[in-house]
Amino acid sequence: MKILLVNPPNCGRSAPQEKFGFPATQRIFRGEPLALEALAGNLDEHETQILDLKVQGESLADTMLDFNPDLVGFTSLTCEARTVLRLCREIRELKKDTTLVVGGVHASNDPGFFNHPAVDYIVMGLGKASFRELVAAVEKGDYPADIAGVAKTNPSGRLSWIPRDFRKEDIVESRAPRYDLVDRYRDQYLVPFPRLQMGFVATAFGCPNSCSFCSIANLTGKRYLTCSPDCVIRDIKLLGTTPVIRLVDANTFGDVKRAHELGHALLEADLQKHFMIDACADTVVNHRELFHLWKNAGLRAVIVGFEEINNTLLAKWGKKNTADIVREAISILHDLEISIIGDFIISPDYNEKDFQTLARFIEENTIQLPVFTVLTPLPGTPLYQSMKDKIVIHDLDYYTLTNAVTPTRLPEKEFYQSLTELAMRFHSRATV
C-alpha cells in the first residue's frame, strides 16, 4: 500500500492577539513528527511518505496528486483537531476512496470528536502496533471493528471500540523510527535559544504521575513503558551529526533504576551529543546523583514542570512538589550547571500580585527559559471533568495553552497584558 502520514500545520488561534493586538508569546521548539516516524518504522513493507505541513511551503493537495496514497494518517493535538477534520474533508473531495485515519493526543482523549463522515478510523493511544494491524486489515479489504485501540467511525450513531491493554510490545522497539522520511526538513528542526539543529528520540511513553491537567495518561492506558538503552542509543546514532537530542518523554526519569542504566549506557557510548530531557522537581531533589551522571553523559538542559509556587494549587493539581522542593531542585541544577527550562501554569484566577510574585520568583532563582501556559481543561483529563461547567470557550482552535478558556479574575485585557509582559520580559534574554 501507499501510505501518507501527515503532521498538521501550525494552527490554533490567539485570543490576546485577536482581541487586543498583543504579540505572540509562545516559544516553540520546532521539531520533527516523531510519532509519525515511529509509525512508519513499523510499516517497512509499504511505500510510506511523511508530509510535515508545519514546514512552510508544503501542500497537502499537491502531495495527494503526486503520491496518490491509498491511506492517509493524521496525528492531532487538541488545538489542531478542527484543522485535521477540515483537511480530511478536502482529501475526501480529491480522492473519495482513500482510507482516512486520525490518531494522536486528541484522538486518544476525545475520540468522539473524530466520529465524522470524513474519517474512517480513529487510533487511540500508542499506535505503532495497532496502526500496523489496521493497515494490514485494510490492505486485505477488511473493515475491522475488532482491533483493540482502534475505532471504526459511525457518524450516524455512537462510537464504540475495544480498549487496548498497552504493554511493552506496543512500543515495537525493534523497529527504529524512519528518520530518513523527513531528511528534507532536517535543517528546520531547531532549538531556538541558540539556533541549533535538534532531533527527537523517545526513551519512555506515558508517565507514572497523575497530574489532573495532563493529557498524557490516556496514550498508554496510564502505564509507564520504557525503551531499552540499546534501542535508545541506536535511534540517537540514526540522527547522525545532529548536535542536540531532545528526549521527548513526558518523564525521562519516571523509573529511576532504568534512568541510571540508560545514563551509564550513554556515558559509555560517548555519543558527543547534548541532551534535553523532562524531569520532575522531586526527582531532582531525591536523586541528585542521577543528574550528575547524566551531566557527564551530555545533559545540557532539563525541562521541569514546576507549574506553580503556590502549595495549595500544586496539591490541587495532583503535583508532588512544594515551593521548597522547587527551590531546592533549581539550586541543584544550578550547581551542576544544567540549564533549566521551567514550565509554569498561569491560572485564570491570577491577580496582579500573583503575576508579580511569579516574576520575582523566576528572577531570584535564575531560570534560563521560563515557559508560561494558561491552565486549560483539555478534554479527557480530570481537570476537564472538574471545570467543564466553567468553560466559556468551546472552540478547540483556542486550546493552545495560551488562551484562558474559562473566565479570568482580572479583566480579560489586564490578564493577557500581564501574561504578555511576563513572557516578553524573560524570553528576550533566554538561553539554554
C-alpha positions as CSV (number, residue, x, y, z in Angstrom):
1,M,0.0,0.0,0.0
2,K,0.9,3.6,-0.4
3,I,0.6,5.4,2.9
4,L,0.9,9.1,3.6
5,L,1.4,10.3,7.2
6,V,0.6,13.9,7.8
7,N,1.7,16.3,10.5
8,P,-0.9,19.1,10.5
9,P,0.1,22.8,10.0
10,N,0.8,25.2,12.9
11,C,-2.7,26.3,13.8
12,G,-4.7,27.4,16.8
13,R,-6.0,30.9,17.5
14,S,-4.9,33.5,19.9
15,A,-7.4,35.5,21.9
16,P,-4.9,38.1,23.2
17,Q,-3.8,38.8,19.6
18,E,-7.3,38.8,18.1
19,K,-9.0,40.9,20.8
20,F,-6.2,43.2,22.0
21,G,-3.4,43.1,19.4
22,F,-0.9,41.6,21.9
23,P,2.1,39.9,20.3
24,A,2.5,36.2,20.3
25,T,4.5,35.0,23.3
26,Q,4.6,31.2,22.8
27,R,8.1,29.9,22.1
28,I,8.0,26.7,20.0
29,F,10.8,24.1,19.7
30,R,10.3,23.3,16.1
31,G,10.8,19.5,16.0
32,E,10.2,16.6,13.8
33,P,6.9,14.5,13.9
34,L,8.4,11.6,15.8
35,A,5.1,9.8,16.3
36,L,4.7,9.6,12.5
37,E,8.3,8.5,12.1
38,A,7.7,5.7,14.6
39,L,4.6,4.6,12.8
40,A,6.5,4.5,9.5
41,G,9.2,2.4,11.1
42,N,6.7,-0.4,11.6
43,L,5.4,-0.3,8.0
44,D,8.6,-1.4,6.2
45,E,6.7,-3.5,3.5
46,H,4.6,-0.4,2.5
47,E,5.6,2.6,0.5
48,T,5.3,5.4,3.1
49,Q,5.8,9.1,3.0
50,I,5.7,11.8,5.7
51,L,4.3,15.2,4.9
52,D,5.1,17.9,7.5
53,L,2.7,20.8,7.0
54,K,4.3,22.7,9.8
55,V,7.1,23.4,7.3
56,Q,6.4,26.4,5.2
57,G,5.6,25.7,1.6
58,E,4.3,22.2,1.9
59,S,1.0,21.4,0.2
60,L,-1.4,18.5,1.0
61,A,-3.2,18.8,-2.3
62,D,0.0,18.6,-4.3
63,T,1.3,15.6,-2.4
64,M,-2.1,13.8,-2.7
65,L,-1.9,14.3,-6.5
66,D,1.7,13.4,-6.9
67,F,1.8,10.4,-4.4
68,N,-1.8,9.2,-4.8
69,P,-1.8,7.3,-1.4
70,D,-4.3,4.5,-0.6
71,L,-4.3,5.5,3.1
72,V,-3.7,8.8,4.8
73,G,-3.0,9.1,8.6
74,F,-3.1,12.3,10.6
75,T,-1.8,13.0,14.1
76,S,-3.5,15.7,16.1
77,L,-3.2,17.8,19.2
78,T,-6.3,19.3,20.7
79,C,-5.8,22.7,19.1
80,E,-5.3,21.0,15.7
81,A,-8.4,18.8,15.8
82,R,-10.7,21.1,13.8
83,T,-8.0,21.7,11.2
84,V,-7.4,18.0,10.8
85,L,-11.1,17.4,10.2
86,R,-11.0,20.2,7.5
87,L,-8.1,18.5,5.8
88,C,-9.8,15.1,5.9
89,R,-12.8,16.7,4.1
90,E,-10.5,18.2,1.5
91,I,-9.0,14.7,0.8
92,R,-12.5,13.2,0.5
93,E,-13.2,15.7,-2.3
94,L,-9.9,14.9,-4.0
95,K,-9.9,11.2,-3.7
96,K,-13.1,9.6,-2.3
97,D,-11.7,6.1,-1.9
98,T,-8.7,7.0,0.2
99,T,-8.9,5.5,3.7
100,L,-8.5,8.2,6.3
101,V,-7.2,7.6,9.8
102,V,-6.7,10.0,12.7
103,G,-4.6,9.4,15.8
104,G,-2.6,11.4,18.4
105,V,-3.3,13.2,21.6
106,H,-6.8,14.5,20.9
107,A,-8.0,11.2,19.3
108,S,-6.8,9.4,22.4
109,N,-8.6,11.7,24.8
110,D,-11.7,12.7,22.9
111,P,-12.2,10.1,20.1
112,G,-15.8,11.0,19.6
113,F,-14.7,14.3,18.1
114,F,-13.5,12.5,15.0
115,N,-16.6,10.3,14.6
116,H,-17.2,12.1,11.4
117,P,-18.0,11.1,7.8
118,A,-14.6,12.4,6.6
119,V,-12.8,9.9,8.9
120,D,-12.8,6.1,8.5
121,Y,-10.8,5.1,11.6
122,I,-9.6,6.5,14.9
123,V,-6.4,5.2,16.6
124,M,-6.3,5.8,20.3
125,G,-3.1,5.7,22.3
126,L,0.2,4.3,21.1
127,G,-0.4,3.4,17.5
128,K,2.8,1.7,16.4
129,A,1.4,-1.8,16.7
130,S,-2.4,-1.1,16.3
131,F,-1.9,1.1,13.3
132,R,0.1,-1.7,11.6
133,E,-2.7,-4.1,12.4
134,L,-5.2,-1.7,10.8
135,V,-3.2,-1.2,7.7
136,A,-2.9,-5.0,7.2
137,A,-6.6,-5.4,7.5
138,V,-7.4,-2.5,5.1
139,E,-5.0,-3.9,2.6
140,K,-6.9,-7.2,2.6
141,G,-10.2,-5.3,2.0
142,D,-11.5,-5.9,5.5
143,Y,-13.3,-3.3,7.5
144,P,-12.2,-4.2,11.0
145,A,-14.1,-3.4,14.2
146,D,-12.2,-5.7,16.5
147,I,-8.7,-4.2,16.6
148,A,-8.1,-3.1,20.2
149,G,-7.4,0.6,20.4
150,V,-8.9,1.3,17.0
151,A,-12.5,2.5,16.4
152,K,-14.3,2.4,13.1
153,T,-16.3,5.6,12.8
154,N,-20.0,5.5,13.0
155,P,-21.2,9.1,12.3
156,S,-24.9,8.2,12.5
157,G,-24.5,6.5,15.8
158,R,-22.4,6.0,18.9
159,L,-18.7,5.3,18.6
160,S,-17.6,2.0,20.1
161,W,-14.2,0.2,20.3
162,I,-12.3,-2.4,22.3
163,P,-9.9,-0.7,24.8
164,R,-6.2,-1.6,24.3
165,D,-4.2,-3.1,27.2
166,F,-1.0,-1.2,26.4
167,R,2.2,-3.2,27.1
168,K,5.9,-3.2,26.2
169,E,5.0,-4.9,22.9
170,D,3.2,-1.8,21.8
171,I,6.4,0.2,21.6
172,V,7.8,-2.3,18.9
173,E,11.2,-1.0,19.8
174,S,12.9,-3.5,17.5
175,R,11.7,-1.2,14.6
176,A,13.5,2.1,14.6
177,P,11.8,5.4,13.6
178,R,12.1,6.3,9.9
179,Y,14.1,9.5,10.4
180,D,15.0,9.4,6.8
181,L,11.5,10.3,5.7
182,V,11.9,13.9,7.0
183,D,15.5,14.4,5.8
184,R,14.3,17.2,3.5
185,Y,13.1,19.1,6.6
186,R,16.0,18.4,8.9
187,D,17.6,21.8,8.8
188,Q,14.4,23.4,10.1
189,Y,14.1,21.3,13.3
190,L,15.8,23.7,15.7
191,V,16.4,24.7,19.3
192,P,15.6,28.5,19.2
193,F,17.9,29.6,22.0
194,P,20.5,29.3,20.5
195,R,19.6,28.1,17.0
196,L,20.9,24.6,16.9
197,Q,19.7,21.6,14.9
198,M,17.7,19.2,17.1
199,G,16.5,15.6,16.8
200,F,13.8,13.8,18.7
201,V,14.2,10.4,20.4
202,A,11.7,8.6,22.7
203,T,13.0,6.6,25.7
204,A,9.7,6.2,27.5
205,F,6.0,6.5,27.0
206,G,3.4,7.6,29.5
207,C,4.0,8.9,33.0
208,P,3.9,7.4,36.5
209,N,2.4,10.6,37.8
210,S,-1.3,11.7,37.7
211,C,-1.4,15.4,37.3
212,S,-5.0,16.5,36.8
213,F,-4.3,18.8,33.8
214,C,-2.2,16.4,31.8
215,S,-3.4,14.5,28.7
216,I,-0.5,12.0,28.5
217,A,-2.1,9.2,30.6
218,N,-4.6,8.0,28.0
219,L,-1.8,7.4,25.5
220,T,-0.7,4.4,27.4
221,G,-3.7,3.4,29.4
222,K,-2.0,5.1,32.4
223,R,1.1,2.9,32.2
224,Y,4.7,3.9,32.0
225,L,6.6,2.0,29.3
226,T,10.3,2.3,28.7
227,C,12.7,1.5,25.9
228,S,15.9,-0.4,26.3
229,P,19.2,1.5,26.4
230,D,20.4,-0.3,23.3
231,C,17.4,0.9,21.2
232,V,17.7,4.5,22.5
233,I,21.4,4.6,21.5
234,R,20.5,3.1,18.1
235,D,18.0,5.9,17.5
236,I,20.4,8.6,18.6
237,K,23.0,7.3,16.2
238,L,20.5,7.3,13.3
239,L,20.2,11.0,13.7
240,G,23.8,11.3,12.6
241,T,25.5,14.6,13.3
242,T,22.5,16.3,14.8
243,P,24.1,18.0,17.9
244,V,21.1,18.3,20.2
245,I,18.9,15.4,21.1
246,R,15.5,16.1,22.7
247,L,14.3,13.1,24.6
248,V,10.5,13.7,24.1
249,D,9.3,11.6,27.0
250,A,6.8,13.1,29.4
251,N,9.1,11.9,32.2
252,T,12.5,10.6,31.2
253,F,13.3,9.6,34.8
254,G,10.0,8.1,35.7
255,D,11.8,4.9,36.5
256,V,15.0,5.9,38.4
257,K,16.7,2.5,38.2
258,R,16.3,2.3,34.5
259,A,17.3,6.0,34.2
260,H,20.6,5.1,35.8
261,E,21.1,2.2,33.4
262,L,20.4,4.5,30.4
263,G,22.7,7.2,31.8
264,H,25.6,4.7,32.1
265,A,24.9,3.4,28.6
266,L,25.0,6.9,27.2
267,L,28.2,7.7,29.1
268,E,29.9,4.5,27.8
269,A,28.7,5.2,24.2
270,D,30.3,8.6,24.2
271,L,28.0,10.0,21.5
272,Q,29.2,13.6,21.8
273,K,25.6,14.9,21.9
274,H,23.8,17.5,24.1
275,F,20.6,16.1,25.7
276,M,17.4,17.8,26.7
277,I,15.1,15.8,29.0
278,D,11.9,16.2,31.1
279,A,12.1,15.5,34.8
280,C,10.1,16.3,38.0
281,A,11.4,18.6,40.6
282,D,11.1,16.0,43.4
283,T,13.2,13.6,41.2
284,V,16.0,16.2,41.0
285,V,15.9,16.7,44.8
286,N,15.8,12.9,45.7
287,H,18.3,11.7,43.0
288,R,21.0,14.3,42.6
289,E,23.5,11.6,41.7
290,L,21.4,10.7,38.7
291,F,21.7,14.2,37.2
292,H,25.4,14.3,37.9
293,L,25.7,11.0,35.9
294,W,23.7,12.4,33.0
295,K,25.6,15.7,33.1
296,N,28.7,13.7,32.4
297,A,26.9,11.9,29.6
298,G,25.9,15.2,27.9
299,L,22.8,16.5,29.7
300,R,22.6,20.2,28.8
301,A,19.0,21.2,29.8
302,V,16.2,19.9,31.9
303,I,12.6,20.8,31.3
304,V,10.9,20.8,34.7
305,G,7.2,21.1,35.3
306,F,7.3,23.4,38.2
307,E,3.8,24.5,37.3
308,E,3.3,26.7,40.4
309,I,4.9,28.1,43.5
310,N,1.6,28.0,45.4
311,N,1.5,24.8,47.5
312,T,-2.3,24.8,47.6
313,L,-2.6,24.8,43.8
314,L,0.2,22.2,43.4
315,A,-1.7,19.8,45.7
316,K,-5.0,20.5,43.9
317,W,-3.5,19.6,40.6
318,G,-2.0,16.4,41.8
319,K,1.6,17.6,41.9
320,K,4.1,16.1,44.4
321,N,6.1,19.3,44.5
322,T,6.0,22.1,47.1
323,A,7.6,25.5,46.7
324,D,10.5,24.4,48.8
325,I,11.1,21.4,46.6
326,V,11.0,23.6,43.5
327,R,13.7,25.9,45.0
328,E,15.9,23.1,46.0
329,A,15.7,21.5,42.6
330,I,16.6,24.8,41.0
331,S,19.6,25.1,43.3
332,I,20.8,21.6,42.5
333,L,20.6,22.1,38.7
334,H,22.4,25.4,39.0
335,D,25.2,23.7,41.0
336,L,25.5,21.1,38.2
337,E,25.5,23.8,35.6
338,I,22.5,22.3,33.8
339,S,20.2,24.8,32.1
340,I,16.6,24.9,33.3
341,I,13.5,25.2,31.1
342,G,10.8,25.8,33.7
343,D,7.1,25.2,32.8
344,F,4.7,27.4,34.8
345,I,0.9,27.3,34.6
346,I,-0.9,30.6,34.8
347,S,-4.3,30.2,36.4
348,P,-7.1,32.3,35.1
349,D,-7.6,33.2,38.8
350,Y,-4.3,35.1,38.9
351,N,-4.5,38.7,40.1
352,E,-1.8,41.3,39.6
353,K,0.0,40.3,42.7
354,D,0.2,36.6,41.6
355,F,1.9,37.7,38.3
356,Q,4.4,39.9,40.3
357,T,5.2,37.1,42.7
358,L,5.9,34.6,39.9
359,A,8.1,37.2,38.1
360,R,10.1,37.8,41.3
361,F,10.5,34.1,41.9
362,I,11.9,33.5,38.4
363,E,14.2,36.5,38.7
364,E,15.5,35.4,42.1
365,N,16.1,31.8,41.0
366,T,17.6,32.5,37.6
367,I,15.6,30.1,35.4
368,Q,17.2,30.3,32.0
369,L,13.9,29.8,30.0
370,P,10.6,30.0,31.8
371,V,7.7,28.8,29.7
372,F,4.2,30.0,30.5
373,T,1.0,28.2,29.7
374,V,-2.6,29.1,30.8
375,L,-4.4,26.5,32.8
376,T,-6.6,24.7,30.2
377,P,-9.1,21.9,30.9
378,L,-8.2,19.6,28.0
379,P,-10.9,17.1,27.0
380,G,-10.2,13.7,28.5
381,T,-8.4,15.0,31.6
382,P,-9.6,15.0,35.3
383,L,-9.3,18.8,35.2
384,Y,-11.8,18.9,32.3
385,Q,-14.3,16.9,34.3
386,S,-14.0,19.3,37.3
387,M,-14.0,22.5,35.3
388,K,-16.3,21.8,32.3
389,D,-19.2,23.8,33.7
390,K,-16.9,26.9,33.8
391,I,-15.7,26.7,30.2
392,V,-16.8,29.7,28.1
393,I,-14.7,29.0,25.0
394,H,-15.5,25.6,23.4
395,D,-13.8,26.2,20.1
396,L,-10.8,23.8,20.2
397,D,-8.8,26.2,18.0
398,Y,-8.2,28.2,21.2
399,Y,-6.9,25.2,23.2
400,T,-3.3,26.1,22.6
401,L,-2.5,26.5,26.3
402,T,-2.0,30.3,25.7
403,N,-5.7,31.2,26.0
404,A,-8.0,31.4,29.0
405,V,-11.0,29.2,28.1
406,T,-12.6,29.8,31.5
407,P,-13.3,33.3,33.0
408,T,-10.4,35.3,34.3
409,R,-10.4,37.0,37.7
410,L,-8.7,40.1,36.3
411,P,-10.4,42.0,33.4
412,E,-9.5,39.9,30.3
413,K,-7.3,42.6,28.8
414,E,-5.4,43.1,32.0
415,F,-4.9,39.3,32.4
416,Y,-3.4,39.0,28.9
417,Q,-1.4,42.2,29.2
418,S,0.2,40.8,32.4
419,L,0.9,37.4,30.8
420,T,2.4,39.1,27.7
421,E,4.7,41.3,29.7
422,L,5.8,38.4,31.9
423,A,6.7,36.2,28.8
424,M,8.4,39.0,26.9
425,R,10.4,40.0,30.0
426,F,12.1,36.7,30.3
427,H,12.1,35.3,26.7
428,S,14.1,38.3,25.4
429,R,17.1,37.1,27.3
430,A,16.6,33.3,27.3
431,T,19.4,30.9,26.7
432,V,19.5,27.1,27.0
